[in-house]
Amino acid sequence: MKIKITKDIIGSANEHGSATQMYKTGDVIDCVQPWQKTLGMQFMEANSAEEIKTVEPTETKKVRARTKSGHYIADDPSTPDVNEAWETKTDKK
């Protein structure tokens, strides 16, 4: 989870809470460890941060279209603007 600080706030700087740090407006924090996620949730509850939504990258590729039985589908010459022999598949990286 990533959060963006919306107003200055003081919070823990390590797992044990033995050190504090000033988080400034505009800072982006990547909350990976459990203590960081808890800190991020506390900042959001205090209206001092907001979560940054990220979209997982996807990769598209063209593959040969197949029938249910696994045979290739041929291109229909009567539709010149559409190629039925190929289809686009998306894969998450």
TIFI-362491 format. One record per residue: residue number from 1; x, z negated, y negated of N, C-alpha, C in turn; residue in three letters. Coordinates in nm, 2 decimals, padded with zeros to 4 digits, always signed. Layout:
// residues N
<atom><k>NUM</k><n_px>X</n_px><n_pz>Z</n_pz><n_py>Y</n_py><ca_px>X</ca_px><ca_pz>Z</ca_pz><ca_py>Y</ca_py><c_px>X</c_px><c_pz>Z</c_pz><c_py>Y</c_py><r>ala</r></atom>
...
END
This chain:
// residues 93
<atom><k>1</k><n_px>+00.08</n_px><n_pz>+00.00</n_pz><n_py>+00.12</n_py><ca_px>+00.00</ca_px><ca_pz>+00.00</ca_pz><ca_py>+00.00</ca_py><c_px>+00.09</c_px><c_pz>+00.00</c_pz><c_py>-00.12</c_py><r>met</r></atom>
<atom><k>2</k><n_px>+00.05</n_px><n_pz>+00.08</n_pz><n_py>-00.22</n_py><ca_px>+00.12</ca_px><ca_pz>+00.08</ca_pz><ca_py>-00.35</ca_py><c_px>+00.03</c_px><c_pz>+00.03</c_pz><c_py>-00.46</c_py><r>lys</r></atom>
<atom><k>3</k><n_px>+00.08</n_px><n_pz>-00.05</n_pz><n_py>-00.55</n_py><ca_px>+00.00</ca_px><ca_pz>-00.09</ca_pz><ca_py>-00.66</ca_py><c_px>+00.07</c_px><c_pz>-00.06</c_pz><c_py>-00.79</c_py><r>ile</r></atom>
<atom><k>4</k><n_px>-00.01</n_px><n_pz>-00.05</n_pz><n_py>-00.90</n_py><ca_px>+00.05</ca_px><ca_pz>-00.02</ca_pz><ca_py>-01.03</ca_py><c_px>+00.00</c_px><c_pz>-00.14</c_pz><c_py>-01.12</c_py><r>lys</r></atom>
<atom><k>5</k><n_px>+00.10</n_px><n_pz>-00.20</n_pz><n_py>-01.18</n_py><ca_px>+00.07</ca_px><ca_pz>-00.32</ca_pz><ca_py>-01.27</ca_py><c_px>+00.00</c_px><c_pz>-00.27</c_pz><c_py>-01.39</c_py><r>ile</r></atom>
<atom><k>6</k><n_px>-00.11</n_px><n_pz>-00.33</n_pz><n_py>-01.43</n_py><ca_px>-00.19</ca_px><ca_pz>-00.29</ca_pz><ca_py>-01.54</ca_py><c_px>-00.17</c_px><c_pz>-00.39</c_pz><c_py>-01.66</c_py><r>thr</r></atom>
<atom><k>7</k><n_px>-00.12</n_px><n_pz>-00.51</n_pz><n_py>-01.64</n_py><ca_px>-00.08</ca_px><ca_pz>-00.60</ca_pz><ca_py>-01.75</ca_py><c_px>+00.03</c_px><c_pz>-00.69</c_pz><c_py>-01.69</c_py><r>lys</r></atom>
<atom><k>8</k><n_px>+00.12</n_px><n_pz>-00.73</n_pz><n_py>-01.78</n_py><ca_px>+00.23</ca_px><ca_pz>-00.81</ca_pz><ca_py>-01.75</ca_py><c_px>+00.18</c_px><c_pz>-00.94</c_pz><c_py>-01.67</c_py><r>asp</r></atom>
<atom><k>9</k><n_px>+00.26</n_px><n_pz>-00.97</n_pz><n_py>-01.56</n_py><ca_px>+00.22</ca_px><ca_pz>-01.09</ca_pz><ca_py>-01.48</ca_py><c_px>+00.35</c_px><c_pz>-01.14</c_pz><c_py>-01.41</c_py><r>ile</r></atom>
<atom><k>10</k><n_px>+00.36</n_px><n_pz>-01.27</n_pz><n_py>-01.39</n_py><ca_px>+00.47</ca_px><ca_pz>-01.33</ca_pz><ca_py>-01.32</ca_py><c_px>+00.43</c_px><c_pz>-01.35</c_pz><c_py>-01.18</c_py><r>ile</r></atom>
<atom><k>11</k><n_px>+00.51</n_px><n_pz>-01.32</n_pz><n_py>-01.09</n_py><ca_px>+00.48</ca_px><ca_pz>-01.34</ca_pz><ca_py>-00.94</ca_py><c_px>+00.61</c_px><c_pz>-01.36</c_pz><c_py>-00.86</c_py><r>gly</r></atom>
<atom><k>12</k><n_px>+00.59</n_px><n_pz>-01.39</n_pz><n_py>-00.74</n_py><ca_px>+00.70</ca_px><ca_pz>-01.41</ca_pz><ca_py>-00.65</ca_py><c_px>+00.79</c_px><c_pz>-01.29</c_pz><c_py>-00.64</c_py><r>ser</r></atom>
<atom><k>13</k><n_px>+00.92</n_px><n_pz>-01.32</n_pz><n_py>-00.62</n_py><ca_px>+01.02</ca_px><ca_pz>-01.21</ca_pz><ca_py>-00.61</ca_py><c_px>+01.08</c_px><c_pz>-01.20</c_pz><c_py>-00.47</c_py><r>ala</r></atom>
<atom><k>14</k><n_px>+01.04</n_px><n_pz>-01.30</n_pz><n_py>-00.38</n_py><ca_px>+01.09</ca_px><ca_pz>-01.29</ca_pz><ca_py>-00.25</ca_py><c_px>+00.99</c_px><c_pz>-01.35</c_pz><c_py>-00.15</c_py><r>asn</r></atom>
<atom><k>15</k><n_px>+01.02</n_px><n_pz>-01.34</n_pz><n_py>-00.02</n_py><ca_px>+00.93</ca_px><ca_pz>-01.39</ca_pz><ca_py>+00.08</ca_py><c_px>+00.90</c_px><c_pz>-01.54</c_pz><c_py>+00.08</c_py><r>glu</r></atom>
<atom><k>16</k><n_px>+00.99</n_px><n_pz>-01.62</n_pz><n_py>+00.04</n_py><ca_px>+00.98</ca_px><ca_pz>-01.76</ca_pz><ca_py>+00.04</ca_py><c_px>+00.91</c_px><c_pz>-01.82</c_pz><c_py>-00.09</c_py><r>his</r></atom>
<atom><k>17</k><n_px>+00.90</n_px><n_pz>-01.74</n_pz><n_py>-00.19</n_py><ca_px>+00.85</ca_px><ca_pz>-01.78</ca_pz><ca_py>-00.32</ca_py><c_px>+00.94</c_px><c_pz>-01.87</c_pz><c_py>-00.40</c_py><r>gly</r></atom>
<atom><k>18</k><n_px>+01.07</n_px><n_pz>-01.87</n_pz><n_py>-00.36</n_py><ca_px>+01.16</ca_px><ca_pz>-01.95</ca_pz><ca_py>-00.43</ca_py><c_px>+01.22</c_px><c_pz>-01.89</c_pz><c_py>-00.56</c_py><r>ser</r></atom>
<atom><k>19</k><n_px>+01.18</n_px><n_pz>-01.77</n_pz><n_py>-00.59</n_py><ca_px>+01.22</ca_px><ca_pz>-01.70</ca_pz><ca_py>-00.71</ca_py><c_px>+01.10</c_px><c_pz>-01.63</c_pz><c_py>-00.77</c_py><r>ala</r></atom>
<atom><k>20</k><n_px>+01.09</n_px><n_pz>-01.62</n_pz><n_py>-00.90</n_py><ca_px>+00.98</ca_px><ca_pz>-01.54</ca_pz><ca_py>-00.96</ca_py><c_px>+01.04</c_px><c_pz>-01.43</c_pz><c_py>-01.04</c_py><r>thr</r></atom>
<atom><k>21</k><n_px>+00.95</n_px><n_pz>-01.34</n_pz><n_py>-01.07</n_py><ca_px>+00.99</ca_px><ca_pz>-01.22</ca_pz><ca_py>-01.15</ca_py><c_px>+00.88</c_px><c_pz>-01.18</c_pz><c_py>-01.24</c_py><r>gln</r></atom>
<atom><k>22</k><n_px>+00.91</n_px><n_pz>-01.12</n_pz><n_py>-01.35</n_py><ca_px>+00.81</ca_px><ca_pz>-01.07</ca_pz><ca_py>-01.44</ca_py><c_px>+00.78</c_px><c_pz>-00.92</c_pz><c_py>-01.40</c_py><r>met</r></atom>
<atom><k>23</k><n_px>+00.66</n_px><n_pz>-00.89</n_pz><n_py>-01.37</n_py><ca_px>+00.62</ca_px><ca_pz>-00.76</ca_pz><ca_py>-01.34</ca_py><c_px>+00.56</c_px><c_pz>-00.70</c_pz><c_py>-01.46</c_py><r>tyr</r></atom>
<atom><k>24</k><n_px>+00.61</n_px><n_pz>-00.59</n_pz><n_py>-01.51</n_py><ca_px>+00.57</ca_px><ca_pz>-00.53</ca_pz><ca_py>-01.64</ca_py><c_px>+00.46</c_px><c_pz>-00.42</c_pz><c_py>-01.62</c_py><r>lys</r></atom>
<atom><k>25</k><n_px>+00.38</n_px><n_pz>-00.40</n_pz><n_py>-01.72</n_py><ca_px>+00.28</ca_px><ca_pz>-00.30</ca_pz><ca_py>-01.72</ca_py><c_px>+00.34</c_px><c_pz>-00.16</c_pz><c_py>-01.69</c_py><r>thr</r></atom>
<atom><k>26</k><n_px>+00.28</n_px><n_pz>-00.09</n_pz><n_py>-01.60</n_py><ca_px>+00.33</ca_px><ca_pz>+00.04</ca_pz><ca_py>-01.56</ca_py><c_px>+00.42</c_px><c_pz>+00.04</c_pz><c_py>-01.44</c_py><r>gly</r></atom>
<atom><k>27</k><n_px>+00.47</n_px><n_pz>-00.08</n_pz><n_py>-01.40</n_py><ca_px>+00.56</ca_px><ca_pz>-00.08</ca_pz><ca_py>-01.28</ca_py><c_px>+00.47</c_px><c_pz>-00.04</c_pz><c_py>-01.15</c_py><r>asp</r></atom>
<atom><k>28</k><n_px>+00.54</n_px><n_pz>+00.03</n_pz><n_py>-01.06</n_py><ca_px>+00.47</ca_px><ca_pz>+00.06</ca_pz><ca_py>-00.94</ca_py><c_px>+00.55</c_px><c_pz>-00.01</c_pz><c_py>-00.83</c_py><r>val</r></atom>
<atom><k>29</k><n_px>+00.47</n_px><n_pz>-00.08</n_pz><n_py>-00.75</n_py><ca_px>+00.53</ca_px><ca_pz>-00.17</ca_pz><ca_py>-00.64</ca_py><c_px>+00.48</c_px><c_pz>-00.12</c_pz><c_py>-00.51</c_py><r>ile</r></atom>
<atom><k>30</k><n_px>+00.58</n_px><n_pz>-00.09</n_pz><n_py>-00.42</n_py><ca_px>+00.55</ca_px><ca_pz>-00.05</ca_pz><ca_py>-00.28</ca_py><c_px>+00.54</c_px><c_pz>-00.17</c_pz><c_py>-00.19</c_py><r>asp</r></atom>
<atom><k>31</k><n_px>+00.42</n_px><n_pz>-00.21</n_pz><n_py>-00.16</n_py><ca_px>+00.40</ca_px><ca_pz>-00.34</ca_pz><ca_py>-00.08</ca_py><c_px>+00.40</c_px><c_pz>-00.30</c_pz><c_py>+00.07</c_py><r>cys</r></atom>
<atom><k>32</k><n_px>+00.52</n_px><n_pz>-00.33</n_pz><n_py>+00.13</n_py><ca_px>+00.54</ca_px><ca_pz>-00.30</ca_pz><ca_py>+00.27</ca_py><c_px>+00.53</c_px><c_pz>-00.42</c_pz><c_py>+00.36</c_py><r>val</r></atom>
<atom><k>33</k><n_px>+00.60</n_px><n_pz>-00.53</n_pz><n_py>+00.32</n_py><ca_px>+00.60</ca_px><ca_pz>-00.65</ca_pz><ca_py>+00.40</ca_py><c_px>+00.48</c_px><c_pz>-00.73</c_pz><c_py>+00.37</c_py><r>gln</r></atom>
<atom><k>34</k><n_px>+00.44</n_px><n_pz>-00.82</n_pz><n_py>+00.47</n_py><ca_px>+00.32</ca_px><ca_pz>-00.90</ca_pz><ca_py>+00.45</ca_py><c_px>+00.31</c_px><c_pz>-00.98</c_pz><c_py>+00.32</c_py><r>pro</r></atom>
<atom><k>35</k><n_px>+00.42</n_px><n_pz>-01.04</n_pz><n_py>+00.28</n_py><ca_px>+00.42</ca_px><ca_pz>-01.12</ca_pz><ca_py>+00.16</ca_py><c_px>+00.40</c_px><c_pz>-01.03</c_pz><c_py>+00.04</c_py><r>trp</r></atom>
<atom><k>36</k><n_px>+00.45</n_px><n_pz>-00.91</n_pz><n_py>+00.04</n_py><ca_px>+00.42</ca_px><ca_pz>-00.82</ca_pz><ca_py>-00.07</ca_py><c_px>+00.28</c_px><c_pz>-00.77</c_pz><c_py>-00.08</c_py><r>gln</r></atom>
<atom><k>37</k><n_px>+00.22</n_px><n_pz>-00.75</n_pz><n_py>+00.04</n_py><ca_px>+00.08</ca_px><ca_pz>-00.71</ca_pz><ca_py>+00.04</ca_py><c_px>-00.01</c_px><c_pz>-00.83</c_pz><c_py>-00.01</c_py><r>lys</r></atom>
<atom><k>38</k><n_px>+00.02</n_px><n_pz>-00.95</n_pz><n_py>+00.03</n_py><ca_px>-00.05</ca_px><ca_pz>-01.07</ca_pz><ca_py>-00.02</ca_py><c_px>-00.04</c_px><c_pz>-01.08</c_pz><c_py>-00.18</c_py><r>thr</r></atom>
<atom><k>39</k><n_px>+00.08</n_px><n_pz>-01.06</n_pz><n_py>-00.22</n_py><ca_px>+00.11</ca_px><ca_pz>-01.06</ca_pz><ca_py>-00.37</ca_py><c_px>+00.03</c_px><c_pz>-00.95</c_pz><c_py>-00.44</c_py><r>leu</r></atom>
<atom><k>40</k><n_px>+00.03</n_px><n_pz>-00.83</n_pz><n_py>-00.38</n_py><ca_px>-00.04</ca_px><ca_pz>-00.72</ca_pz><ca_py>-00.44</ca_py><c_px>-00.19</c_px><c_pz>-00.75</c_pz><c_py>-00.45</c_py><r>gly</r></atom>
<atom><k>41</k><n_px>-00.25</n_px><n_pz>-00.81</n_pz><n_py>-00.34</n_py><ca_px>-00.39</ca_px><ca_pz>-00.85</ca_pz><ca_py>-00.34</ca_py><c_px>-00.42</c_px><c_pz>-00.95</c_pz><c_py>-00.45</c_py><r>met</r></atom>
<atom><k>42</k><n_px>-00.33</n_px><n_pz>-01.05</n_pz><n_py>-00.46</n_py><ca_px>-00.35</ca_px><ca_pz>-01.15</ca_pz><ca_py>-00.57</ca_py><c_px>-00.35</c_px><c_pz>-01.09</c_pz><c_py>-00.71</c_py><r>gln</r></atom>
<atom><k>43</k><n_px>-00.26</n_px><n_pz>-00.99</n_pz><n_py>-00.73</n_py><ca_px>-00.25</ca_px><ca_pz>-00.93</ca_pz><ca_py>-00.86</ca_py><c_px>-00.38</c_px><c_pz>-00.85</c_pz><c_py>-00.88</c_py><r>phe</r></atom>
<atom><k>44</k><n_px>-00.43</n_px><n_pz>-00.78</n_pz><n_py>-00.78</n_py><ca_px>-00.55</ca_px><ca_pz>-00.70</ca_pz><ca_py>-00.80</ca_py><c_px>-00.67</c_px><c_pz>-00.80</c_pz><c_py>-00.82</c_py><r>met</r></atom>
<atom><k>45</k><n_px>-00.68</n_px><n_pz>-00.91</n_pz><n_py>-00.76</n_py><ca_px>-00.79</ca_px><ca_pz>-01.01</ca_pz><ca_py>-00.78</ca_py><c_px>-00.78</c_px><c_pz>-01.06</c_pz><c_py>-00.92</c_py><r>glu</r></atom>
<atom><k>46</k><n_px>-00.66</n_px><n_pz>-01.07</n_pz><n_py>-00.97</n_py><ca_px>-00.64</ca_px><ca_pz>-01.12</ca_pz><ca_py>-01.11</ca_py><c_px>-00.66</c_px><c_pz>-01.01</c_pz><c_py>-01.22</c_py><r>ala</r></atom>
<atom><k>47</k><n_px>-00.70</n_px><n_pz>-00.89</n_pz><n_py>-01.17</n_py><ca_px>-00.72</ca_px><ca_pz>-00.78</ca_pz><ca_py>-01.26</ca_py><c_px>-00.59</c_px><c_pz>-00.74</c_pz><c_py>-01.33</c_py><r>asn</r></atom>
<atom><k>48</k><n_px>-00.48</n_px><n_pz>-00.77</n_pz><n_py>-01.27</n_py><ca_px>-00.35</ca_px><ca_pz>-00.73</ca_pz><ca_py>-01.33</ca_py><c_px>-00.28</c_px><c_pz>-00.61</c_pz><c_py>-01.26</c_py><r>ser</r></atom>
<atom><k>49</k><n_px>-00.35</n_px><n_pz>-00.56</n_pz><n_py>-01.16</n_py><ca_px>-00.29</ca_px><ca_pz>-00.44</ca_pz><ca_py>-01.09</ca_py><c_px>-00.40</c_px><c_pz>-00.36</c_pz><c_py>-01.03</c_py><r>ala</r></atom>
<atom><k>50</k><n_px>-00.38</n_px><n_pz>-00.24</n_pz><n_py>-00.99</n_py><ca_px>-00.47</ca_px><ca_pz>-00.15</ca_pz><ca_py>-00.92</ca_py><c_px>-00.40</c_px><c_pz>-00.08</c_pz><c_py>-00.81</c_py><r>glu</r></atom>
<atom><k>51</k><n_px>-00.47</n_px><n_pz>-00.06</n_pz><n_py>-00.71</n_py><ca_px>-00.41</ca_px><ca_pz>+00.01</ca_pz><ca_py>-00.59</ca_py><c_px>-00.40</c_px><c_pz>+00.16</c_pz><c_py>-00.62</c_py><r>glu</r></atom>
<atom><k>52</k><n_px>-00.29</n_px><n_pz>+00.22</n_pz><n_py>-00.58</n_py><ca_px>-00.27</ca_px><ca_pz>+00.36</ca_pz><ca_py>-00.60</ca_py><c_px>-00.30</c_px><c_pz>+00.43</c_pz><c_py>-00.47</c_py><r>ile</r></atom>
<atom><k>53</k><n_px>-00.40</n_px><n_pz>+00.51</n_pz><n_py>-00.47</n_py><ca_px>-00.44</ca_px><ca_pz>+00.58</ca_pz><ca_py>-00.34</ca_py><c_px>-00.34</c_px><c_pz>+00.70</c_pz><c_py>-00.32</c_py><r>lys</r></atom>
<atom><k>54</k><n_px>-00.29</n_px><n_pz>+00.71</n_pz><n_py>-00.20</n_py><ca_px>-00.20</ca_px><ca_pz>+00.82</ca_pz><ca_py>-00.17</ca_py><c_px>-00.27</c_px><c_pz>+00.90</c_pz><c_py>-00.06</c_py><r>thr</r></atom>
<atom><k>55</k><n_px>-00.25</n_px><n_pz>+01.03</n_pz><n_py>-00.07</n_py><ca_px>-00.30</ca_px><ca_pz>+01.12</ca_pz><ca_py>+00.03</ca_py><c_px>-00.18</c_px><c_pz>+01.16</c_pz><c_py>+00.12</c_py><r>val</r></atom>
<atom><k>56</k><n_px>-00.21</n_px><n_pz>+01.15</n_pz><n_py>+00.25</n_py><ca_px>-00.11</ca_px><ca_pz>+01.19</ca_pz><ca_py>+00.35</ca_py><c_px>-00.09</c_px><c_pz>+01.34</c_pz><c_py>+00.35</c_py><r>glu</r></atom>
<atom><k>57</k><n_px>+00.04</n_px><n_pz>+01.39</n_pz><n_py>+00.34</n_py><ca_px>+00.06</ca_px><ca_pz>+01.53</ca_pz><ca_py>+00.34</ca_py><c_px>+00.01</c_px><c_pz>+01.60</c_pz><c_py>+00.47</c_py><r>pro</r></atom>
<atom><k>58</k><n_px>-00.05</n_px><n_pz>+01.71</n_pz><n_py>+00.46</n_py><ca_px>-00.09</ca_px><ca_pz>+01.79</ca_pz><ca_py>+00.57</ca_py><c_px>-00.02</c_px><c_pz>+01.92</c_pz><c_py>+00.57</c_py><r>thr</r></atom>
<atom><k>59</k><n_px>+00.00</n_px><n_pz>+01.97</n_pz><n_py>+00.69</n_py><ca_px>+00.06</ca_px><ca_pz>+02.10</ca_pz><ca_py>+00.70</ca_py><c_px>-00.04</c_px><c_pz>+02.20</c_pz><c_py>+00.76</c_py><r>glu</r></atom>
<atom><k>60</k><n_px>-00.05</n_px><n_pz>+02.32</n_pz><n_py>+00.70</n_py><ca_px>-00.14</ca_px><ca_pz>+02.42</ca_pz><ca_py>+00.76</ca_py><c_px>-00.06</c_px><c_pz>+02.53</c_pz><c_py>+00.82</c_py><r>thr</r></atom>
<atom><k>61</k><n_px>-00.11</n_px><n_pz>+02.58</n_pz><n_py>+00.93</n_py><ca_px>-00.05</ca_px><ca_pz>+02.69</ca_pz><ca_py>+00.99</ca_py><c_px>-00.15</c_px><c_pz>+02.78</c_pz><c_py>+01.06</c_py><r>lys</r></atom>
<atom><k>62</k><n_px>-00.12</n_px><n_pz>+02.91</n_pz><n_py>+01.07</n_py><ca_px>-00.21</ca_px><ca_pz>+03.00</ca_pz><ca_py>+01.13</ca_py><c_px>-00.17</c_px><c_pz>+03.01</c_pz><c_py>+01.28</c_py><r>lys</r></atom>
<atom><k>63</k><n_px>-00.28</n_px><n_pz>+03.01</n_pz><n_py>+01.36</n_py><ca_px>-00.26</ca_px><ca_pz>+03.02</ca_pz><ca_py>+01.50</ca_py><c_px>-00.37</c_px><c_pz>+03.12</c_pz><c_py>+01.55</c_py><r>val</r></atom>
<atom><k>64</k><n_px>-00.34</n_px><n_pz>+03.18</n_pz><n_py>+01.67</n_py><ca_px>-00.43</ca_px><ca_pz>+03.28</ca_pz><ca_py>+01.73</ca_py><c_px>-00.56</c_px><c_pz>+03.21</c_pz><c_py>+01.76</c_py><r>arg</r></atom>
<atom><k>65</k><n_px>-00.67</n_px><n_pz>+03.27</n_pz><n_py>+01.73</n_py><ca_px>-00.80</ca_px><ca_pz>+03.22</ca_pz><ca_py>+01.76</ca_py><c_px>-00.83</c_px><c_pz>+03.24</c_pz><c_py>+01.91</c_py><r>ala</r></atom>
<atom><k>66</k><n_px>-00.89</n_px><n_pz>+03.14</n_pz><n_py>+01.98</n_py><ca_px>-00.92</ca_px><ca_pz>+03.16</ca_pz><ca_py>+02.12</ca_py><c_px>-01.07</c_px><c_pz>+03.13</c_pz><c_py>+02.15</c_py><r>arg</r></atom>
<atom><k>67</k><n_px>-01.11</n_px><n_pz>+03.18</n_pz><n_py>+02.26</n_py><ca_px>-01.25</ca_px><ca_pz>+03.16</ca_pz><ca_py>+02.30</ca_py><c_px>-01.25</c_px><c_pz>+03.02</c_pz><c_py>+02.38</c_py><r>thr</r></atom>
<atom><k>68</k><n_px>-01.37</n_px><n_pz>+02.97</n_pz><n_py>+02.42</n_py><ca_px>-01.37</ca_px><ca_pz>+02.85</ca_pz><ca_py>+02.49</ca_py><c_px>-01.30</c_px><c_pz>+02.85</c_pz><c_py>+02.62</c_py><r>lys</r></atom>
<atom><k>69</k><n_px>-01.29</n_px><n_pz>+02.97</n_pz><n_py>+02.68</n_py><ca_px>-01.22</ca_px><ca_pz>+02.98</ca_pz><ca_py>+02.81</ca_py><c_px>-01.06</c_px><c_pz>+03.00</c_pz><c_py>+02.79</c_py><r>ser</r></atom>
<atom><k>70</k><n_px>-01.02</n_px><n_pz>+03.01</n_pz><n_py>+02.66</n_py><ca_px>-00.88</ca_px><ca_pz>+03.02</ca_pz><ca_py>+02.63</ca_py><c_px>-00.83</c_px><c_pz>+03.16</c_pz><c_py>+02.61</c_py><r>gly</r></atom>
<atom><k>71</k><n_px>-00.91</n_px><n_pz>+03.26</n_pz><n_py>+02.61</n_py><ca_px>-00.87</ca_px><ca_pz>+03.40</ca_pz><ca_py>+02.58</ca_py><c_px>-00.86</c_px><c_pz>+03.42</c_pz><c_py>+02.43</c_py><r>his</r></atom>
<atom><k>72</k><n_px>-00.77</n_px><n_pz>+03.51</n_pz><n_py>+02.39</n_py><ca_px>-00.75</ca_px><ca_pz>+03.55</ca_pz><ca_py>+02.25</ca_py><c_px>-00.88</c_px><c_pz>+03.62</c_pz><c_py>+02.20</c_py><r>tyr</r></atom>
<atom><k>73</k><n_px>-00.91</n_px><n_pz>+03.59</n_pz><n_py>+02.08</n_py><ca_px>-01.02</ca_px><ca_pz>+03.66</ca_pz><ca_py>+02.01</ca_py><c_px>-00.96</c_px><c_pz>+03.78</c_pz><c_py>+01.94</c_py><r>ile</r></atom>
<atom><k>74</k><n_px>-01.02</n_px><n_pz>+03.90</n_pz><n_py>+01.95</n_py><ca_px>-00.97</ca_px><ca_pz>+04.02</ca_pz><ca_py>+01.88</ca_py><c_px>-01.03</c_px><c_pz>+04.02</c_pz><c_py>+01.74</c_py><r>ala</r></atom>
<atom><k>75</k><n_px>-00.96</n_px><n_pz>+04.09</n_pz><n_py>+01.65</n_py><ca_px>-01.01</ca_px><ca_pz>+04.11</ca_pz><ca_py>+01.52</ca_py><c_px>-01.12</c_px><c_pz>+04.21</c_pz><c_py>+01.52</c_py><r>asp</r></atom>
<atom><k>76</k><n_px>-01.22</n_px><n_pz>+04.19</n_pz><n_py>+01.44</n_py><ca_px>-01.34</ca_px><ca_pz>+04.28</ca_pz><ca_py>+01.43</ca_py><c_px>-01.31</c_px><c_pz>+04.38</c_pz><c_py>+01.32</c_py><r>asp</r></atom>
<atom><k>77</k><n_px>-01.29</n_px><n_pz>+04.51</n_pz><n_py>+01.36</n_py><ca_px>-01.26</ca_px><ca_pz>+04.61</ca_pz><ca_py>+01.25</ca_py><c_px>-01.37</c_px><c_pz>+04.64</c_pz><c_py>+01.15</c_py><r>pro</r></atom>
<atom><k>78</k><n_px>-01.49</n_px><n_pz>+04.60</n_pz><n_py>+01.18</n_py><ca_px>-01.60</ca_px><ca_pz>+04.62</ca_pz><ca_py>+01.09</ca_py><c_px>-01.60</c_px><c_pz>+04.52</c_pz><c_py>+00.97</c_py><r>ser</r></atom>
<atom><k>79</k><n_px>-01.51</n_px><n_pz>+04.42</n_pz><n_py>+00.98</n_py><ca_px>-01.50</ca_px><ca_pz>+04.32</ca_pz><ca_py>+00.87</ca_py><c_px>-01.36</c_px><c_pz>+04.32</c_pz><c_py>+00.82</c_py><r>thr</r></atom>
<atom><k>80</k><n_px>-01.32</n_px><n_pz>+04.41</n_pz><n_py>+00.73</n_py><ca_px>-01.18</ca_px><ca_pz>+04.43</ca_pz><ca_py>+00.69</ca_py><c_px>-01.13</c_px><c_pz>+04.31</c_pz><c_py>+00.60</c_py><r>pro</r></atom>
<atom><k>81</k><n_px>-01.22</n_px><n_pz>+04.23</n_pz><n_py>+00.54</n_py><ca_px>-01.18</ca_px><ca_pz>+04.12</ca_pz><ca_py>+00.46</ca_py><c_px>-01.16</c_px><c_pz>+03.99</c_pz><c_py>+00.54</c_py><r>asp</r></atom>
<atom><k>82</k><n_px>-01.20</n_px><n_pz>+03.99</n_pz><n_py>+00.66</n_py><ca_px>-01.18</ca_px><ca_pz>+03.87</ca_pz><ca_py>+00.75</ca_py><c_px>-01.11</c_px><c_pz>+03.90</c_pz><c_py>+00.87</c_py><r>val</r></atom>
<atom><k>83</k><n_px>-01.01</n_px><n_pz>+03.82</n_pz><n_py>+00.91</n_py><ca_px>-00.93</ca_px><ca_pz>+03.85</ca_pz><ca_py>+01.03</ca_py><c_px>-00.97</c_px><c_pz>+03.74</c_pz><c_py>+01.13</c_py><r>asn</r></atom>
<atom><k>84</k><n_px>-01.06</n_px><n_pz>+03.78</n_pz><n_py>+01.22</n_py><ca_px>-01.11</ca_px><ca_pz>+03.68</ca_pz><ca_py>+01.32</ca_py><c_px>-01.01</c_px><c_pz>+03.65</c_pz><c_py>+01.43</c_py><r>glu</r></atom>
<atom><k>85</k><n_px>-00.90</n_px><n_pz>+03.72</n_pz><n_py>+01.44</n_py><ca_px>-00.80</ca_px><ca_pz>+03.69</ca_pz><ca_py>+01.54</ca_py><c_px>-00.71</c_px><c_pz>+03.57</c_pz><c_py>+01.51</c_py><r>ala</r></atom>
<atom><k>86</k><n_px>-00.71</n_px><n_pz>+03.53</n_pz><n_py>+01.39</n_py><ca_px>-00.63</ca_px><ca_pz>+03.41</ca_pz><ca_py>+01.34</ca_py><c_px>-00.72</c_px><c_pz>+03.31</c_pz><c_py>+01.28</c_py><r>trp</r></atom>
<atom><k>87</k><n_px>-00.68</n_px><n_pz>+03.18</n_pz><n_py>+01.30</n_py><ca_px>-00.75</ca_px><ca_pz>+03.07</ca_pz><ca_py>+01.23</ca_py><c_px>-00.65</c_px><c_pz>+02.97</c_pz><c_py>+01.18</c_py><r>glu</r></atom>
<atom><k>88</k><n_px>-00.69</n_px><n_pz>+02.90</n_pz><n_py>+01.08</n_py><ca_px>-00.59</ca_px><ca_pz>+02.80</ca_pz><ca_py>+01.01</ca_py><c_px>-00.62</c_px><c_pz>+02.66</c_pz><c_py>+01.07</c_py><r>thr</r></atom>
<atom><k>89</k><n_px>-00.51</n_px><n_pz>+02.60</n_pz><n_py>+01.11</n_py><ca_px>-00.52</ca_px><ca_pz>+02.46</ca_pz><ca_py>+01.17</ca_py><c_px>-00.44</c_px><c_pz>+02.37</c_pz><c_py>+01.07</c_py><r>lys</r></atom>
<atom><k>90</k><n_px>-00.49</n_px><n_pz>+02.25</n_pz><n_py>+01.06</n_py><ca_px>-00.42</ca_px><ca_pz>+02.15</ca_pz><ca_py>+00.97</ca_py><c_px>-00.36</c_px><c_pz>+02.04</c_pz><c_py>+01.06</c_py><r>thr</r></atom>
<atom><k>91</k><n_px>-00.24</n_px><n_pz>+02.00</n_pz><n_py>+01.04</n_py><ca_px>-00.17</ca_px><ca_pz>+01.90</ca_pz><ca_py>+01.11</ca_py><c_px>-00.12</c_px><c_pz>+01.80</c_pz><c_py>+01.01</c_py><r>asp</r></atom>
<atom><k>92</k><n_px>-00.14</n_px><n_pz>+01.67</n_pz><n_py>+01.05</n_py><ca_px>-00.07</ca_px><ca_pz>+01.56</ca_pz><ca_py>+00.96</ca_py><c_px>+00.07</c_px><c_pz>+01.56</c_pz><c_py>+01.00</c_py><r>lys</r></atom>
<atom><k>93</k><n_px>+00.15</n_px><n_pz>+01.54</n_pz><n_py>+00.90</n_py><ca_px>+00.30</ca_px><ca_pz>+01.53</ca_pz><ca_py>+00.92</ca_py><c_px>+00.34</c_px><c_pz>+01.40</c_pz><c_py>+00.97</c_py><r>lys</r></atom>
END
